């Protein structure tokens, strides 16, 4: 159905990834962490913040083309308050990616001044790129290196070796094969990652997932249901099964006897959400 990660996360595997990140951190001056702008909380690795400790952190809210722009702006302000640097990007089209190098230089301006004072003005800045599978790491590196140098994997999570990429003059990016595990031990986070297609589909109940997404949309983005699925009124109470039934009916997805084919309706709804066809939606709001 959609892209699904091919990695299974075992405790041993997670411990190995953690050690690898700790080692790689010694090689870099700052960390660029990609998150999905539609689910900025659930798409963060639960351990990363503690691993990074004192290194400057640049948070890239990726897939911002599919997120609510006002919410993305609130997230950027919230990260800045935490002492991180943040930027909205769309690594598919490249929108916003031009802001990355200047933001890194800003985040590291004290270090750069120190290097200059020591006569090391030419030293390249080293940045580690991290994020959960499917968040857009390869796409970012591809854009920053102007294409061709980093292949974008359609099936995320494929193991890669450490690779360095030169970005313009004076900056090197470390692409870590140790992709980070998502926050899947929290069922709500797991569900939200599943909405975006970042976790395996084959272990999930598609109809249940679609019903949960519809309940969220009905509460937070009712206009989306009116516009995309021509709902005149929302069924009350806002209950997933009734919402899914209505979506299927509006799309004429009926089986013999006039019943709604809810599996087909659910699959279509999730596909449309994942492709951004429902409009720009943020499921996790800053400060809430
Ligand atoms: P990685 O596993 O973190 O390296 O993720 P990829 O770079 O392979 O991206 C995973 C999928 O998300 C691909 O199908 C990309 O085309 C898509 N993608 C990446 N960034 C964006 C973005 O900003 N917007 C949209 N709409 N899709 C994106």
Boltz pocket constraint, residues with backbone or C-beta under 6 A from the ligand:
constraints:
  - pocket:
      binder: B
      contacts: [[A, 62], [A, 63], [A, 64], [A, 65], [A, 66], [A, 89], [A, 90], [A, 91], [A, 92], [A, 93], [A, 131], [A, 132], [A, 133], [A, 134], [A, 135], [A, 136], [A, 137], [A, 138], [A, 139], [A, 140], [A, 152], [A, 153], [A, 154], [A, 156], [A, 157], [A, 276]]
      max_distance: 6.0
